[in-house]
Amino acid sequence: MNDIYSLLTKDYNDKIDRNKDYKDFLNEQSKESLLALYCLYGYAEKKDPIYEIDGIKKNSKEDIINRIVDFIENNLKDILQFFNHERMREVILIANSSDFTYFKDDEKNQISLDTIRILKLFNLIFCKSNEDELIIQMPDFIKNKVKEVDSDIYLNYLDNLVLYTEGIINTYGIITTLDAYDLMKSEIPINYIQYDAIIKLISFTELEPIYYSLEERCIGHFNLTDEDIKFLKRRVAKMQEYDLKFYKNMASGNYIKTLNEYKSFRNYIKNVFKIDLNDDEFLGEELIDNYHSVKQVDENRAIRFLNSSLEMELEVTKDEYYKIIDYINNIVNKMPDWKNGGKIKK
């Protein structure tokens, strides 16, 4: 646990001081970091800030800081709308603290590292890692603005937006945000520019496992690299369109659970290893989902990943190994083929 904690907090080394205000913290950052932060705020506002950023690059650092402060003053709600109810509860706990907030490794904490990570990305808190303790300061300026915002502001369509987007990516591997939007626009009450901005924000902040390739201007499965995406873009055929229920089932994992091939594999794993794949989503992802996604661009790499997963998660004999490979290939053959536009073999 200590190794994981250190890895997640190793870059948290702000100069925490009760007497510092928000501008003091911002002044300690580079102009490039401040521009990136302002760009992130633009995506939270559900617009594309690239053209505005290009226009203010020559402005002074002080001007950029003032723009950031002005955004927080007037538009903090746009950022907090992406914090679900549990995360928002934790944000309010920090805002209501009269002192620093502390996160201690290997102890039960009221604040999760996930919420801390996201708040830090948006520069709403500043943190210092001190051995097995994380010291968190939310400047009074931010605290006061958080207290003014309704805690129940989570975007009520965001869950559907993410669910359908993940299902679409699982079906096609890669897709432009415009094509993805066209498939789901009847279910989300926003226009394409807003959808594209939200997806970029979600991807850049890793709020959800959606990969946005700026180079190829499309979204893809999180197991893919930019090189993989280039490979698939050269080969992808006409897209096979499905109804929204199909994409929902692809995202939730319900599609795979309906396959007889999966049911047979689940029974085998349960009988031999006393593990229920329906209860162990991580194992199912390691053995099936990751293999399926990587195999479609590099079969040798997929086999290496699968071997590594089997070695870490299960102790298998040679005979069991080949049986597992056969089971998994039978399942993968019934899943959408990315190189054929998401078609499923009959």
Summary of the structure (lengths in Angstrom):
residues: 346
radius of gyration: 22.7
end to end distance: 45.9
largest distance: 67.1
contacts: 1016
relative contact order: 0.09
helix: 59%
strand: 8%
